[in-house]
Amino acid sequence: MKTPRPIIFIAGIILLGAIGTVVVKRLPEVSGQHAHSARYYCPMHPTYTSNHPGNCPICSMKLVKAEESRATKQFQSICYLHNCSKLHAGQPCPMTVVAKPGEKVICPICGTHIAEAAPAPKARKILYWTDPMIPGFKAEGPGKSPMGMDLVPMYEEESPTTPTTAPAGYAAVLLTPEKQQLIGVKTAPAMKRPLTKSIRTVGTIAHDPELYQAQQEFIQAHQAWQHAAATQPQTVADQAKQLADASQLRLRHLGLSQDLIDEIAGWTQPDHRLLLGGAGQYWIYASIYEYELSLVRAGQSVTVAVNAFPGKTFMGTVRAIDPMLDETTRTTRVRILVDDPEGILKPSMYVNVSIATELGLVIAVPEEAVFATGEQQIVFVDQGQGVFEPRRVTLGAKADGFYEVKDGITEGEPVVTSGNFLIDSESRLKGALEGMQGAGHQHGQ
Protein backbone atom coordinates (compact mmCIF):
# COMPACT_ATOMS: atom_id res chain seq x y z
CA MET A 1 0.00 0.00 0.00
CA LYS A 2 1.52 3.32 -0.97
CA THR A 3 1.81 6.12 1.51
CA PRO A 4 -0.09 9.17 0.41
CA ARG A 5 2.07 11.99 -0.88
CA PRO A 6 0.69 14.59 1.54
CA ILE A 7 1.80 12.45 4.47
CA ILE A 8 5.33 12.06 3.04
CA PHE A 9 5.56 15.81 2.45
CA ILE A 10 4.50 16.62 6.02
CA ALA A 11 6.99 14.08 7.45
CA GLY A 12 9.78 15.65 5.42
CA ILE A 13 8.99 19.09 6.79
CA ILE A 14 9.06 17.76 10.36
CA LEU A 15 12.42 16.03 9.74
CA LEU A 16 14.03 19.20 8.33
CA GLY A 17 12.79 21.20 11.31
CA ALA A 18 14.40 18.76 13.73
CA ILE A 19 17.71 18.90 11.89
CA GLY A 20 17.60 22.72 11.89
CA THR A 21 17.02 22.72 15.62
CA VAL A 22 20.08 20.56 16.17
CA VAL A 23 22.21 22.85 13.98
CA VAL A 24 21.07 25.99 15.78
CA LYS A 25 21.86 24.46 19.16
CA ARG A 26 25.29 23.38 17.97
CA LEU A 27 26.31 26.75 16.54
CA PRO A 28 27.36 28.33 19.85
CA GLU A 29 29.44 25.27 20.63
CA VAL A 30 31.20 25.38 17.27
CA SER A 31 31.71 29.11 17.68
CA GLY A 32 33.13 28.51 21.13
CA GLN A 33 35.56 25.95 19.76
CA HIS A 34 36.72 28.40 17.12
CA ALA A 35 37.16 31.10 19.79
CA HIS A 36 39.49 28.82 21.71
CA SER A 37 41.72 28.23 18.68
CA ALA A 38 45.16 29.88 18.97
CA ARG A 39 45.59 33.23 17.27
CA TYR A 40 48.79 35.23 16.86
CA TYR A 41 49.23 38.93 16.09
CA CYS A 42 52.04 41.46 15.59
CA PRO A 43 52.48 43.92 18.49
CA MET A 44 53.49 46.66 16.06
CA HIS A 45 50.83 45.82 13.45
CA PRO A 46 47.89 44.39 15.43
CA THR A 47 45.72 44.21 12.34
CA TYR A 48 47.86 41.32 11.07
CA THR A 49 46.81 37.98 12.57
CA SER A 50 47.76 34.37 11.99
CA ASN A 51 46.65 30.99 13.27
CA HIS A 52 50.22 29.79 13.80
CA PRO A 53 53.39 31.34 15.34
CA GLY A 54 56.03 33.05 13.23
CA ASN A 55 57.24 36.50 12.25
CA CYS A 56 55.32 39.52 11.05
CA PRO A 57 55.73 39.88 7.26
CA ILE A 58 55.74 43.68 7.66
CA CYS A 59 58.35 44.31 10.36
CA SER A 60 59.69 40.77 10.98
CA MET A 61 58.81 41.05 14.68
CA LYS A 62 57.91 37.80 16.45
CA LEU A 63 54.16 37.22 16.58
CA VAL A 64 52.51 37.22 20.00
CA LYS A 65 49.81 34.77 21.00
CA ALA A 66 46.49 36.49 21.66
CA GLU A 67 45.09 35.78 25.11
CA GLU A 68 41.61 34.29 25.39
CA SER A 69 38.87 36.51 26.62
CA ARG A 70 38.60 34.46 29.81
CA ALA A 71 42.23 35.26 30.56
CA THR A 72 41.45 38.92 30.75
CA LYS A 73 39.04 38.16 33.59
CA GLN A 74 41.56 36.02 35.46
CA PHE A 75 44.53 38.36 35.04
CA GLN A 76 45.11 42.07 35.10
CA SER A 77 46.33 43.85 31.97
CA ILE A 78 48.99 46.52 32.03
CA CYS A 79 49.20 48.83 29.04
CA TYR A 80 52.40 50.82 28.76
CA LEU A 81 50.61 53.45 26.71
CA HIS A 82 47.44 54.19 28.71
CA ASN A 83 46.77 51.19 30.97
CA CYS A 84 43.82 50.05 28.87
CA SER A 85 42.35 46.70 29.86
CA LYS A 86 39.93 46.28 26.94
CA LEU A 87 40.35 44.11 23.90
CA HIS A 88 40.79 45.78 20.54
CA ALA A 89 39.00 43.98 17.74
CA GLY A 90 39.10 40.79 19.80
CA GLN A 91 42.83 41.15 20.53
CA PRO A 92 44.71 42.63 23.50
CA CYS A 93 45.96 46.17 23.19
CA PRO A 94 49.25 46.02 21.24
CA MET A 95 51.02 47.59 24.22
CA THR A 96 49.46 45.28 26.82
CA VAL A 97 51.29 42.83 29.04
CA VAL A 98 49.14 40.27 30.86
CA ALA A 99 50.22 39.38 34.39
CA LYS A 100 48.81 38.04 37.60
CA PRO A 101 48.18 40.62 40.33
CA GLY A 102 51.46 41.43 42.06
CA GLU A 103 53.60 39.74 39.39
CA LYS A 104 56.49 41.74 37.93
CA VAL A 105 56.70 41.62 34.15
CA ILE A 106 59.04 42.88 31.46
CA CYS A 107 57.77 44.71 28.41
CA PRO A 108 58.05 42.37 25.39
CA ILE A 109 58.40 45.35 23.06
CA CYS A 110 61.42 47.20 24.45
CA GLY A 111 62.54 44.65 27.03
CA THR A 112 63.60 47.33 29.51
CA HIS A 113 60.64 48.59 31.51
CA ILE A 114 59.64 46.44 34.45
CA ALA A 115 56.17 46.93 35.87
CA GLU A 116 53.99 45.31 38.47
CA ALA A 117 50.42 44.26 37.84
CA ALA A 118 47.94 46.59 39.45
CA PRO A 119 44.73 45.61 41.21
CA ALA A 120 41.49 45.42 39.28
CA PRO A 121 40.76 48.77 37.67
CA LYS A 122 38.07 50.95 39.15
CA ALA A 123 35.87 53.44 37.42
CA ARG A 124 38.13 56.22 36.22
CA LYS A 125 37.42 59.73 35.12
CA ILE A 126 38.43 60.65 31.57
CA LEU A 127 40.23 63.98 31.60
CA TYR A 128 40.38 64.45 27.85
CA TRP A 129 41.01 62.66 24.57
CA THR A 130 44.27 62.96 22.71
CA ASP A 131 46.48 61.71 19.92
CA PRO A 132 49.79 60.49 21.44
CA MET A 133 51.57 61.46 18.22
CA ILE A 134 50.53 65.14 18.54
CA PRO A 135 52.08 66.67 21.69
CA GLY A 136 49.63 68.76 23.68
CA PHE A 137 46.58 67.92 21.54
CA LYS A 138 43.40 67.67 23.62
CA ALA A 139 39.77 67.09 22.78
CA GLU A 140 36.68 66.93 24.98
CA GLY A 141 35.32 63.76 23.40
CA PRO A 142 36.20 60.81 21.17
CA GLY A 143 36.74 61.24 17.47
CA LYS A 144 39.52 61.67 14.93
CA SER A 145 42.70 63.70 15.33
CA PRO A 146 43.94 66.10 12.64
CA MET A 147 46.14 63.23 11.48
CA GLY A 148 43.11 60.99 11.03
CA MET A 149 43.95 58.73 14.00
CA ASP A 150 41.41 57.59 16.56
CA LEU A 151 41.68 59.63 19.74
CA VAL A 152 42.55 57.76 22.94
CA PRO A 153 41.28 58.66 26.41
CA MET A 154 43.58 60.04 29.08
CA TYR A 155 42.40 59.08 32.53
CA GLU A 156 42.89 61.08 35.68
CA GLU A 157 45.52 58.80 37.20
CA GLU A 158 47.28 58.25 33.88
CA SER A 159 47.92 61.80 32.80
CA PRO A 160 51.66 62.44 33.06
CA THR A 161 51.58 65.44 35.34
CA THR A 162 54.44 67.82 35.79
CA PRO A 163 56.23 67.16 39.10
CA THR A 164 56.66 69.99 41.55
CA THR A 165 60.43 69.72 41.03
CA ALA A 166 60.18 70.19 37.26
CA PRO A 167 61.97 73.26 35.90
CA ALA A 168 59.84 76.23 34.98
CA GLY A 169 58.49 75.94 31.45
CA TYR A 170 58.93 72.16 31.31
CA ALA A 171 56.52 69.27 31.70
CA ALA A 172 56.73 65.49 31.82
CA VAL A 173 56.08 63.88 28.44
CA LEU A 174 54.61 60.55 27.40
CA LEU A 175 56.23 58.77 24.46
CA THR A 176 55.06 55.54 22.89
CA PRO A 177 57.71 52.86 22.28
CA GLU A 178 57.30 53.47 18.54
CA LYS A 179 58.12 57.15 18.98
CA GLN A 180 61.04 56.36 21.30
CA GLN A 181 62.43 54.04 18.65
CA LEU A 182 61.87 56.65 15.95
CA ILE A 183 63.84 59.38 17.74
CA GLY A 184 66.46 56.94 19.05
CA VAL A 185 65.90 57.25 22.80
CA LYS A 186 68.64 55.63 24.91
CA THR A 187 69.11 55.72 28.67
CA ALA A 188 71.86 55.06 31.20
CA PRO A 189 71.67 54.93 35.01
CA ALA A 190 73.19 57.59 37.22
CA MET A 191 75.97 55.76 39.03
CA LYS A 192 78.63 56.40 41.62
CA ARG A 193 82.03 56.23 39.99
CA PRO A 194 85.56 57.49 40.71
CA LEU A 195 86.36 60.47 38.51
CA THR A 196 89.74 61.95 37.70
CA LYS A 197 89.85 65.28 35.94
CA SER A 198 92.93 66.40 34.05
CA ILE A 199 93.42 70.16 33.86
CA ARG A 200 95.48 70.94 30.78
CA THR A 201 97.24 74.24 30.33
CA VAL A 202 100.48 75.82 29.05
CA GLY A 203 103.36 77.38 30.88
CA THR A 204 107.00 78.42 30.73
CA ILE A 205 110.15 77.36 32.55
CA ALA A 206 110.78 80.20 34.96
CA HIS A 207 113.51 82.76 34.42
CA ASP A 208 112.64 85.36 37.07
CA PRO A 209 115.51 87.68 38.11
CA GLU A 210 113.08 90.10 39.79
CA LEU A 211 111.77 87.41 42.15
CA TYR A 212 115.33 86.25 42.77
CA GLN A 213 116.33 89.75 43.87
CA ALA A 214 113.20 90.13 46.02
CA GLN A 215 113.99 86.88 47.79
CA GLN A 216 117.54 88.05 48.50
CA GLU A 217 116.26 91.31 50.00
CA PHE A 218 113.73 89.47 52.17
CA ILE A 219 116.32 86.98 53.46
CA GLN A 220 118.71 89.82 54.43
CA ALA A 221 115.91 91.87 56.06
CA HIS A 222 114.60 88.90 57.97
CA GLN A 223 118.08 88.00 59.26
CA ALA A 224 118.69 91.64 60.28
CA TRP A 225 115.41 91.75 62.19
CA GLN A 226 116.18 88.53 64.07
CA HIS A 227 119.64 89.82 64.97
CA ALA A 228 118.25 93.21 66.12
CA ALA A 229 115.55 91.54 68.18
CA ALA A 230 118.22 89.57 70.04
CA THR A 231 120.92 92.27 70.49
CA GLN A 232 119.51 95.75 69.87
CA PRO A 233 117.08 98.02 71.72
CA GLN A 234 113.38 97.64 71.01
CA THR A 235 113.21 100.73 68.79
CA VAL A 236 115.96 99.38 66.54
CA ALA A 237 114.30 95.93 66.43
CA ASP A 238 110.98 97.52 65.45
CA GLN A 239 112.61 99.38 62.54
CA ALA A 240 114.26 96.16 61.35
CA LYS A 241 110.91 94.38 61.53
CA GLN A 242 109.29 97.07 59.37
CA LEU A 243 111.92 96.47 56.67
CA ALA A 244 111.34 92.69 56.86
CA ASP A 245 107.55 93.19 56.59
CA ALA A 246 107.98 95.46 53.55
CA SER A 247 110.15 92.93 51.76
CA GLN A 248 107.67 90.18 52.63
CA LEU A 249 104.81 92.26 51.18
CA ARG A 250 106.76 92.61 47.94
CA LEU A 251 107.04 88.82 47.70
CA ARG A 252 103.29 88.57 48.16
CA HIS A 253 102.73 91.02 45.32
CA LEU A 254 105.08 89.01 43.11
CA GLY A 255 102.78 86.02 43.64
CA LEU A 256 104.32 83.91 46.39
CA SER A 257 102.04 82.23 48.88
CA GLN A 258 102.54 82.64 52.62
CA ASP A 259 103.71 79.03 52.91
CA LEU A 260 106.53 79.65 50.43
CA ILE A 261 107.49 82.92 52.16
CA ASP A 262 107.71 81.14 55.50
CA GLU A 263 109.94 78.53 53.84
CA ILE A 264 112.20 81.21 52.30
CA ALA A 265 112.59 82.83 55.72
CA GLY A 266 114.73 79.87 56.75
CA TRP A 267 117.03 80.07 53.73
CA THR A 268 120.46 81.63 53.67
CA GLN A 269 120.37 82.53 49.97
CA PRO A 270 117.72 82.96 47.24
CA ASP A 271 116.51 80.16 44.95
CA HIS A 272 118.97 79.77 42.04
CA ARG A 273 116.42 77.60 40.21
CA LEU A 274 114.69 80.86 39.27
CA LEU A 275 117.63 81.74 37.00
CA LEU A 276 119.38 78.77 35.42
CA GLY A 277 117.91 75.82 37.24
CA GLY A 278 119.76 73.67 39.67
CA ALA A 279 119.90 70.36 41.53
CA GLY A 280 118.03 68.71 38.66
CA GLN A 281 114.91 70.88 39.12
CA TYR A 282 113.21 73.86 37.48
CA TRP A 283 110.34 76.13 38.39
CA ILE A 284 107.45 76.23 35.93
CA TYR A 285 104.83 78.97 35.79
CA ALA A 286 101.47 77.76 34.46
CA SER A 287 98.13 79.59 34.29
CA ILE A 288 94.76 78.11 35.21
CA TYR A 289 91.36 79.69 34.75
CA GLU A 290 89.31 81.08 37.57
CA TYR A 291 86.66 78.34 37.36
CA GLU A 292 89.37 75.68 37.82
CA LEU A 293 90.74 77.09 41.08
CA SER A 294 88.65 74.80 43.28
CA LEU A 295 90.21 71.76 41.59
CA VAL A 296 93.87 72.66 42.10
CA ARG A 297 95.78 72.50 45.36
CA ALA A 298 99.37 72.24 46.53
CA GLY A 299 100.83 68.75 46.43
CA GLN A 300 99.06 67.54 43.28
CA SER A 301 101.04 65.56 40.70
CA VAL A 302 101.85 67.22 37.39
CA THR A 303 102.96 65.84 34.02
CA VAL A 304 104.98 68.16 31.78
CA ALA A 305 105.75 67.77 28.07
CA VAL A 306 108.06 69.91 25.97
CA ASN A 307 107.86 70.27 22.19
CA ALA A 308 111.65 70.15 21.94
CA PHE A 309 111.64 66.55 23.22
CA PRO A 310 108.67 64.70 21.62
CA GLY A 311 107.44 61.67 23.55
CA LYS A 312 109.34 62.61 26.71
CA THR A 313 107.56 63.66 29.89
CA PHE A 314 108.75 65.23 33.13
CA MET A 315 107.11 64.76 36.51
CA GLY A 316 106.48 67.61 38.89
CA THR A 317 104.46 68.82 41.88
CA VAL A 318 102.27 71.86 42.49
CA ARG A 319 104.08 73.86 45.18
CA ALA A 320 101.95 76.99 45.40
CA ILE A 321 99.04 78.91 43.86
CA ASP A 322 99.43 82.66 43.54
CA PRO A 323 97.01 84.60 45.78
CA MET A 324 96.14 87.13 43.05
CA LEU A 325 94.11 86.81 39.86
CA ASP A 326 94.93 88.45 36.54
CA GLU A 327 91.94 90.70 35.88
CA THR A 328 92.50 90.64 32.10
CA THR A 329 92.82 86.91 31.46
CA ARG A 330 90.92 85.73 34.59
CA THR A 331 93.73 83.29 35.30
CA THR A 332 95.93 82.51 38.28
CA ARG A 333 99.55 81.45 38.14
CA VAL A 334 100.46 78.05 39.55
CA ARG A 335 104.06 77.41 40.60
CA ILE A 336 105.25 73.91 39.78
CA LEU A 337 108.56 72.33 40.67
CA VAL A 338 109.52 69.82 37.96
CA ASP A 339 112.32 67.24 38.02
CA ASP A 340 114.98 67.36 35.29
CA PRO A 341 117.67 64.84 36.28
CA GLU A 342 119.30 64.98 32.82
CA GLY A 343 119.53 68.77 32.83
CA ILE A 344 118.06 69.13 29.34
CA LEU A 345 115.45 71.82 30.04
CA LYS A 346 116.19 75.47 29.34
CA PRO A 347 114.78 78.63 30.96
CA SER A 348 111.84 80.28 29.14
CA MET A 349 110.93 77.07 27.26
CA TYR A 350 107.23 76.61 26.56
CA VAL A 351 105.73 73.52 28.17
CA ASN A 352 102.39 71.66 28.18
CA VAL A 353 101.12 70.93 31.66
CA SER A 354 98.57 68.36 32.83
CA ILE A 355 97.40 68.48 36.47
CA ALA A 356 95.61 65.33 37.69
CA THR A 357 92.71 66.02 40.08
CA GLU A 358 90.99 63.20 41.97
CA LEU A 359 87.29 64.00 42.40
CA GLY A 360 86.61 60.89 44.47
CA LEU A 361 83.56 58.60 44.29
CA VAL A 362 80.67 60.74 43.06
CA ILE A 363 77.28 60.32 41.37
CA ALA A 364 77.86 60.92 37.68
CA VAL A 365 75.91 60.83 34.41
CA PRO A 366 77.21 60.69 30.83
CA GLU A 367 77.84 64.14 29.42
CA GLU A 368 75.32 63.38 26.63
CA ALA A 369 72.56 63.23 29.26
CA VAL A 370 72.92 66.89 30.21
CA PHE A 371 70.92 69.37 28.15
CA ALA A 372 72.27 72.88 28.72
CA THR A 373 69.71 75.61 28.07
CA GLY A 374 72.06 78.49 28.78
CA GLU A 375 70.41 79.27 32.12
CA GLN A 376 70.17 75.80 33.64
CA GLN A 377 71.17 72.18 33.11
CA ILE A 378 68.39 69.68 32.46
CA VAL A 379 68.31 65.90 32.40
CA PHE A 380 65.33 63.73 31.52
CA VAL A 381 64.64 60.83 33.88
CA ASP A 382 62.93 57.74 32.50
CA GLN A 383 60.09 57.00 34.94
CA GLY A 384 58.95 53.91 33.02
CA GLN A 385 55.83 53.25 30.94
CA GLY A 386 56.92 55.91 28.46
CA VAL A 387 56.97 58.84 30.92
CA PHE A 388 60.04 61.12 30.86
CA GLU A 389 60.40 63.65 33.66
CA PRO A 390 62.56 66.79 33.30
CA ARG A 391 64.92 67.53 36.19
CA ARG A 392 67.07 70.52 36.90
CA VAL A 393 70.48 69.38 38.15
CA THR A 394 73.43 71.03 39.82
CA LEU A 395 76.65 69.88 38.20
CA GLY A 396 80.21 69.63 39.43
CA ALA A 397 83.26 68.96 37.33
CA LYS A 398 83.33 67.26 33.94
CA ALA A 399 85.77 64.38 33.68
CA ASP A 400 86.28 61.20 31.65
CA GLY A 401 83.14 61.87 29.58
CA PHE A 402 80.92 62.27 32.67
CA TYR A 403 79.45 65.11 34.72
CA GLU A 404 79.50 65.02 38.49
CA VAL A 405 75.93 65.60 39.74
CA LYS A 406 75.73 67.39 43.07
CA ASP A 407 71.94 67.68 43.25
CA GLY A 408 68.82 66.82 41.24
CA ILE A 409 68.91 63.04 40.79
CA THR A 410 69.72 60.01 42.91
CA GLU A 411 71.88 56.99 42.26
CA GLY A 412 70.30 54.41 39.95
CA GLU A 413 67.80 56.67 38.19
CA PRO A 414 67.89 56.16 34.39
CA VAL A 415 68.57 59.33 32.40
CA VAL A 416 68.18 59.89 28.66
CA THR A 417 71.50 59.96 26.81
CA SER A 418 70.21 60.05 23.23
CA GLY A 419 67.14 61.75 21.78
CA ASN A 420 66.93 64.32 24.58
CA PHE A 421 66.90 67.21 22.11
CA LEU A 422 63.49 66.17 20.74
CA ILE A 423 62.25 65.26 24.22
CA ASP A 424 63.30 68.72 25.39
CA SER A 425 61.33 70.34 22.55
CA GLU A 426 58.20 68.33 23.35
CA SER A 427 58.57 68.95 27.07
CA ARG A 428 58.78 72.70 26.51
CA LEU A 429 55.81 72.66 24.19
CA LYS A 430 53.73 70.71 26.69
CA GLY A 431 54.87 72.98 29.50
CA ALA A 432 53.83 76.03 27.50
CA LEU A 433 50.41 74.55 26.76
CA GLU A 434 49.84 73.67 30.39
CA GLY A 435 50.89 77.16 31.40
CA MET A 436 48.28 78.82 29.21
CA GLN A 437 45.54 79.65 31.67
CA GLY A 438 42.03 79.94 30.28
CA ALA A 439 43.03 78.79 26.81
CA GLY A 440 40.63 75.84 26.95
CA HIS A 441 40.97 72.53 25.12
CA GLN A 442 41.66 71.98 21.46
CA HIS A 443 38.89 70.15 19.70
CA GLY A 444 39.33 67.35 17.24
CA GLN A 445 38.04 67.74 13.76
Buried (B, 14 or more C-beta within 10 A) or exposed (E): EEEEEEEEEEEEEEEEEEEEEEEEEEEEEEEEEEEEEEBBBBBBBBEBBBEEEEEBEEEEBEBBEBBBEEEBEEBBBBBBBBBBBEBEEEBBBBBBBBBEEEBEBEBEBEEEBEBEBBEEEEEEEEBBBBBBBBBBBBBBEEEEBEEEEEBBBBBEEBEBBBBEEBBEBBBBBBBBBBBBBEBEBBBBEBBEBEBEBEBEBEBBBBBBEEBBEBBBBBBBBBBBBBEBBEEBEEEBBEBBBEBBBEBBEBBBEBBBBEEBBEBBBEBEEBBEBBBEBEEEBBBBBBBBEEEBBEBBEBEBEBBBBBEEEEEEEBEBEBBBBBEEBEEEEEBBBBBBBBBBEEEEBBBEBEBBBBBEBEBEEBBBBBBBBBBEEEEBBBBBBBBBBBBBBBBBBEBBBBBEEBBBBEEBBEEEBBBBBBBBEBBBEBBBBBBEBBEEEEEEBBEBE
